Amino acid sequence: MKPNYLKIVECPRDAMQGFHRIISTDQKVRYLRALLNAGFPVLDFGSFVSPKAVPQMADTTAVLAAIDKSEFPNTELLAIVASKRGALEASTFDEINSLGYPFSISETFQLRNTHKNIKSSFELVQQLLDITEKSRQELVVYLSMGFGNPYKDDWSLSMVEDWTGKLIESGVKVISLSDTVGTASVERLGLVTQSIINLYSEIEVGVHMHTSTTDWYAKVDGVWKAGCRRLDGAIQGFGGCPFAEDELVGNLPTEKILTYCAEHSITHNINLPAFESAYNEALKTFA
């Protein structure tokens, strides 16, 4: 990856999944097409999870069927899975390039999020690697609670390093460090990101973090200077973890990432006029 290039991953799935009303399939398709037109290199578009757990994502298959992926060859589609069943379903779609799995080093959060303990979750990662190898898809592991947790579960930098090493040994090639509830300090974000990137330069390391309206710049600046070249965002910061203690903490706003890029002459693949159209579509989608 070019040293002055940032891969921006747009996460409409994360923005939509907890929204207070069900967004229609047609509206989702319009929004996703607008994002695809903007040229994001990766689009976290949907998930294959229990519709009882996440009703908003129950129509992911229908949404996918309504999008002609051949029109957007430069954008990879990423779908979140939380089980072997979901991965097997997602693996049948040639249009999907990557499957994302939230692996937490906090036992409490892993149980809350996927109803698995860390041991069984790690075993699932190995099964997901087998599935994605056969389907020629990439497995992206989100290291949830990678910067600490609010549950008083054990956390240390060495734990993050060790678990990252175990995931890489299993065959994972893309890991996104996740500040799941937006509580990590700028210093810790930079420390952990820099350590993992320096230790494991052979893989792609990203950051998925949640921010408030006041601390986004310092956090983006911290992880960029730490070497992060893959960063998740969502327009207007919609979404975020339902377990966050502060309702004002949402996803990192994509428009703020672009502002930072402009100020620091950082290159990216986003078509700015098309992004403006997608931004306006977001306002309609989340009205």
C-alpha positions in Angstrom: 0.0 0.0 0.0 1.3 3.4 -0.9 2.7 5.3 2.2 0.6 8.4 1.6 -2.5 6.6 0.6 -5.5 5.8 2.9 -7.9 3.0 2.1 -11.2 4.2 3.4 -13.7 1.5 4.3 -17.3 2.8 4.3 -19.6 1.0 6.7 -23.3 1.5 5.9 -24.1 -1.8 7.5 -22.8 -0.6 10.8 -24.7 2.6 10.4 -28.0 0.9 9.5 -28.1 -2.1 11.7 -29.2 -0.3 14.9 -31.3 2.4 13.3 -34.6 2.9 15.1 -36.8 2.1 12.0 -36.5 -0.5 9.3 -35.0 1.0 6.2 -36.7 -0.4 3.1 -34.8 -2.6 0.7 -35.3 0.0 -2.1 -33.8 2.7 0.0 -30.9 0.6 1.0 -30.2 -0.2 -2.6 -30.3 3.5 -3.6 -27.9 4.4 -0.7 -25.5 1.6 -1.5 -25.5 2.5 -5.2 -24.6 6.1 -4.3 -21.8 4.8 -2.1 -20.5 2.5 -4.9 -20.6 5.5 -7.3 -18.3 7.3 -4.9 -15.6 4.7 -5.4 -15.0 3.4 -1.9 -12.4 0.6 -2.2 -14.3 -1.5 0.4 -18.0 -1.3 1.3 -19.2 -3.1 4.4 -22.7 -3.4 3.0 -24.6 -6.0 5.0 -24.5 -9.1 7.2 -25.6 -12.7 7.3 -26.7 -13.0 10.9 -29.9 -14.0 12.6 -32.8 -11.7 11.5 -34.1 -12.0 15.1 -30.9 -10.5 16.4 -30.5 -7.9 13.7 -33.8 -7.3 11.9 -32.4 -4.5 9.8 -30.2 -6.9 7.9 -32.8 -9.5 7.2 -32.9 -8.4 3.5 -29.2 -8.5 2.8 -29.7 -11.2 0.1 -32.4 -9.1 -1.6 -30.3 -6.0 -1.5 -27.3 -7.8 -3.0 -29.6 -9.2 -5.8 -30.6 -5.6 -6.7 -27.1 -4.4 -7.2 -25.1 -5.1 -10.4 -21.7 -5.5 -8.9 -20.1 -5.6 -12.4 -20.8 -1.9 -12.7 -18.4 -1.3 -9.8 -15.3 -3.5 -10.3 -13.1 -1.4 -8.1 -15.1 -1.7 -4.9 -14.9 -4.8 -2.7 -18.1 -5.9 -0.9 -17.7 -7.0 2.7 -20.4 -8.8 4.6 -20.3 -9.5 8.4 -20.9 -13.0 9.7 -21.1 -14.3 13.2 -21.5 -18.1 12.6 -20.5 -20.9 10.3 -24.0 -21.0 8.9 -23.9 -17.3 8.0 -20.5 -17.7 6.4 -21.6 -20.7 4.3 -24.5 -18.6 3.1 -22.4 -15.6 2.3 -19.8 -17.7 0.6 -22.3 -18.7 -2.2 -22.3 -15.1 -3.5 -19.5 -14.4 -6.0 -20.3 -10.6 -5.6 -19.0 -10.7 -2.0 -15.2 -10.3 -1.8 -14.7 -10.4 2.0 -16.4 -11.8 5.1 -15.9 -9.9 8.3 -15.9 -11.6 11.7 -15.9 -9.8 15.1 -13.4 -11.6 17.3 -13.2 -10.1 20.8 -10.4 -10.5 23.3 -13.0 -9.5 25.9 -14.8 -12.6 27.1 -17.8 -10.6 28.2 -18.2 -8.8 24.9 -17.7 -12.0 22.9 -20.5 -13.7 24.8 -22.8 -10.7 24.4 -22.0 -10.2 20.7 -21.9 -13.7 19.3 -22.9 -16.0 22.3 -19.5 -17.7 22.2 -16.6 -17.6 24.5 -13.1 -16.7 23.2 -12.0 -20.3 22.8 -15.0 -21.3 20.6 -14.8 -18.0 18.8 -11.2 -18.7 17.8 -12.2 -22.2 16.7 -14.9 -20.6 14.5 -12.2 -18.3 12.9 -10.4 -21.4 11.8 -13.6 -22.8 10.2 -14.3 -19.4 8.5 -10.8 -19.5 7.0 -11.6 -22.9 5.5 -14.8 -21.6 4.1 -13.3 -18.4 2.6 -10.4 -20.3 1.1 -12.8 -22.5 -0.8 -14.9 -19.6 -1.9 -11.9 -17.5 -2.7 -13.0 -14.7 -0.4 -10.9 -12.8 2.2 -11.6 -13.1 5.9 -11.3 -9.8 7.7 -11.1 -10.3 11.5 -12.2 -7.3 13.6 -10.3 -7.5 16.9 -13.2 -6.2 19.1 -12.2 -4.5 22.3 -8.7 -4.3 20.9 -8.0 -1.1 22.8 -9.6 -2.1 26.1 -13.0 -2.8 27.5 -15.5 -1.4 30.0 -16.2 -4.8 31.7 -13.0 -5.1 33.8 -11.9 -8.1 31.7 -8.2 -8.5 31.4 -6.6 -6.3 28.7 -3.0 -5.5 27.9 -0.9 -4.6 24.8 0.7 -8.0 25.0 -2.7 -9.7 24.9 -3.5 -7.8 21.6 -0.1 -8.7 20.2 -0.5 -12.4 21.2 -4.0 -12.8 19.8 -3.0 -11.0 16.6 -0.1 -13.4 16.2 -2.4 -16.4 16.8 -4.9 -15.2 14.2 -2.0 -14.6 11.6 -0.7 -18.1 12.3 -4.1 -19.5 11.5 -4.1 -17.7 8.2 -5.8 -14.4 8.7 -4.3 -11.7 6.5 -6.5 -8.7 7.3 -7.1 -7.5 10.9 -9.0 -4.4 11.9 -8.3 -3.2 15.4 -11.6 -2.1 16.9 -12.2 0.5 19.6 -15.7 -1.0 20.0 -17.2 1.5 22.5 -15.1 4.5 21.7 -13.4 4.8 25.1 -9.8 4.4 24.1 -7.5 7.4 24.6 -5.6 8.9 21.7 -2.4 7.7 23.2 -3.6 4.1 23.5 -5.0 4.1 20.0 -1.6 5.2 18.6 0.4 2.8 20.9 -1.6 -0.3 20.0 -1.8 0.5 16.3 1.9 1.2 15.9 2.9 -1.9 17.8 0.7 -4.3 15.7 1.8 -2.7 12.5 5.5 -2.9 13.4 5.2 -6.4 14.7 3.1 -7.8 11.8 4.1 -5.9 8.7 3.2 -8.9 6.5 -0.6 -8.4 6.9 -3.0 -5.5 6.4 -3.9 -3.8 9.6 -6.9 -1.5 9.8 -8.6 0.5 12.5 -12.3 0.7 13.2 -13.1 3.2 15.9 -15.9 5.1 17.4 -15.6 8.8 18.2 -17.4 11.8 19.5 -17.9 15.0 17.6 -15.0 16.6 19.5 -12.2 13.9 19.5 -12.3 12.6 15.9 -9.3 14.7 14.7 -6.9 13.7 17.4 -7.9 10.0 17.0 -7.5 10.0 13.2 -4.2 11.9 13.5 -3.0 9.4 16.1 -3.6 6.3 14.1 -2.4 7.8 10.9 0.9 8.8 12.5 1.1 5.3 14.0 1.0 3.9 10.4 -2.7 3.0 9.9 -3.5 3.0 6.2 -6.9 1.3 6.3 -9.6 3.2 8.2 -13.3 2.5 8.7 -15.9 5.3 8.6 -19.6 5.9 8.2 -21.2 9.1 6.7 -22.2 11.5 9.5 -21.0 9.0 12.1 -24.3 7.1 11.9 -24.3 3.9 13.9 -21.9 2.7 16.5 -21.9 0.1 19.2 -25.1 -0.3 21.2 -22.9 -1.0 24.3 -21.3 2.4 24.2 -21.9 4.3 27.4 -22.3 7.6 25.6 -25.1 7.9 22.9 -23.1 10.7 21.3 -20.3 8.2 20.4 -20.9 6.9 16.9 -18.9 5.7 14.0 -16.0 7.8 12.7 -17.6 10.2 10.2 -16.3 9.6 6.7 -16.5 13.3 5.8 -14.1 14.0 8.7 -11.6 11.4 7.3 -11.8 13.2 4.0 -11.2 16.5 5.7 -8.1 15.1 7.4 -6.9 13.7 4.1 -7.3 17.1 2.4 -5.4 18.9 5.1 -2.5 16.5 5.0 -2.4 15.8 1.2 -3.3 12.2 1.7 -4.5 10.4 -1.4 -7.6 8.2 -1.5 -9.9 6.7 -4.1 -13.1 8.7 -3.3 -14.8 10.7 -6.0 -15.7 13.8 -4.1 -18.7 15.0 -6.2 -20.1 11.5 -6.1 -19.4 11.4 -2.3 -21.5 14.6 -1.9 -24.4 12.9 -3.6 -24.0 9.9 -1.3 -23.9 12.2 1.7 -27.2 13.7 0.6 -28.6 10.2 0.1 -27.5 9.4 3.7 -29.5 12.3 5.0 -32.7 10.9 3.3 -31.9 7.3 4.4 -31.4 8.1 8.1 -34.1 10.8 8.3 
